[in-house]
Amino acid sequence: MTAPTPQRVAQLMQAEQARFERTHARSGELFQQGKQHWLYGAPSHWMRRWMGGWPLTIADRPHDYGIRLADVDGNELVDFCLGDSGGLCGHGHPAIVQAMAHQAGIGTSLMLPGGDAAWVGAELQRRFGLSYWNLTTSASDANRACIRLARMITERPRVLVFSGAYHGSVEEAHVELAPDGSVRLRNGIHPNAFPHDRLSRVVEFNDTAALEQALRAGDVACVLAEPAMTNYGMVEPQPGFHDALRRLTRETGTVLVIDETHTISSGPGGYTRAHGLQPDMFVLGKAIAGGIPAAVFGLSQAMAERVWQALPPLPPTARQSAHAGFGGTLAGNALTVAVMRAVLSQVLTEPAFARMLELAARMQRGVDDTIAHHRLPWRTLRIGARMETLFAPEAPRNAADVRRTRDHALEALLHLYLLNRGVLITPFHNMTLCCPGTTAADVDCHVAAFAEFAAQVSA
Ligand SMILES: Cc1ncc(COP(=O)(O)O)c(C=O)c1O
């Protein structure tokens, strides 16, 4: 098994860059215009993460439900990025379109519950198993709310995260372990005057001994964790790790917050239900309202009771309680809740997940066959509908393994190569998502483009 040479990768990259510039010129012009008024040339800095030098501008053109889009240069696109999960419902699902239009005609943001609130609350409880729920406008917000509640009820300062984790704009989580084991800020992020040394703690994923040592100090309010890591590279929990995490958090009185914003790809009840986890708090964002900015967090019965002790609900005649310290006034608005109902009842359903998982397995088989055919030292990993292609033969156990084996030049080439063939994958590491609107023909487009890429780099 031999990896592609750096010379071959550089040669192909040059050709792909030229092709990108030729075939995405109009998007390039619009990006130049965008640079006059957007801080990073487009409405969000995330849109700058794509290879090529500028983001594609999506054409203002109606299309059927699914994952096929077109850009302003007339390129046809098959979308496996799906907004890095926010588009997990697919683009233009009729039930979502209808729910949006219907609620928009009634009122979008009322600071009062709409007619769908009771149904959605009951469904969240049924689906994910936690007793009490609250909405926020983003998963970052939901994580911050859980951290705040955990600090309130434990009266402890620190938040423990796993190295390589990403939980949105959560200051406490911007830390990682450097190769020498010291703690540093991830991705060269600005410290923002935040006292990470006093309020954060970080250990490697799957390292039970380090976790135990970190929790026994008794100053950690909560562990904030993805059940399987998806943001640095995909890292699966090793057998017994979740049992140890649950046992150690219970023994040390630490709140366990499971962030399922990406691992909802596991199935209709997320990784938590698929693997029988028992979080104290549970976070789910992005896809839950069909891509409208929204997230939910859930609390177990025991956690809710502790929260109510610290912050009692209002008595019937009072109008002002202590502010919970989280959540904007847009959170839980009627539009969001109406769309959540459509998503939970008609889009991200049990049968839809069964199809999504089947299609992701089809993609994995296709990519695995290509890897075997060219005898490349690569492999795939999959968490339900989410698949990752690794340019390494072994599954990583933690962020240090990912860092050691990552090939940034090859990764960049794969992204640009697929983009030039109209196949969109998440612009960070090599992740794809299947949604209820994905078809076998869509998956085969990815498999064919990947096969072409593998043949080119192996030549
Ligand atoms: C696991 C996880 N949590 C939280 C977030 C942040 O989500 P949002 O952008 O909605 O704040 C992300 C975003 O990628 C994520 O992957």
The ligand as a Tripos MOL2 file, in Angstrom:
@<TRIPOS>MOLECULE
LIG
   16    16     1     0     0
SMALL
NO_CHARGES

@<TRIPOS>ATOM
      1 C1        -20.9860   19.2070   18.1330 C.3       1 LIG1
      2 C2        -21.3230   20.6400   17.8580 C.ar      1 LIG1
      3 N1        -21.8650   21.3860   18.8270 N.ar      1 LIG1
      4 C3        -22.1850   22.6720   18.6150 C.ar      1 LIG1
      5 C4        -21.9530   23.2660   17.3970 C.ar      1 LIG1
      6 C5        -22.3150   24.7080   17.1920 C.3       1 LIG1
      7 O1        -23.5130   24.8300   16.5370 O.3       1 LIG1
      8 P1        -24.1060   26.2820   16.1680 P.3       1 LIG1
      9 O2        -23.3390   26.6920   14.9680 O.co2     1 LIG1
     10 O3        -25.5600   26.0400   15.9300 O.co2     1 LIG1
     11 O4        -23.8900   27.1680   17.3230 O.co2     1 LIG1
     12 C6        -21.4090   22.5230   16.3650 C.ar      1 LIG1
     13 C7        -21.1640   23.1380   15.0460 C.2       1 LIG1
     14 O5        -20.5630   22.5830   14.1580 O.2       1 LIG1
     15 C8        -21.0740   21.1740   16.5990 C.ar      1 LIG1
     16 O6        -20.5300   20.4180   15.6480 O.3       1 LIG1
@<TRIPOS>BOND
     1     1     2 1
     2     2     3 ar
     3     2    15 ar
     4     3     4 ar
     5     4     5 ar
     6     5     6 1
     7     5    12 ar
     8     6     7 1
     9     7     8 1
    10     8     9 2
    11     8    10 1
    12     8    11 1
    13    12    13 1
    14    12    15 ar
    15    13    14 2
    16    15    16 1
@<TRIPOS>SUBSTRUCTURE
     1 LIG1         1 GROUP 0 **** ****
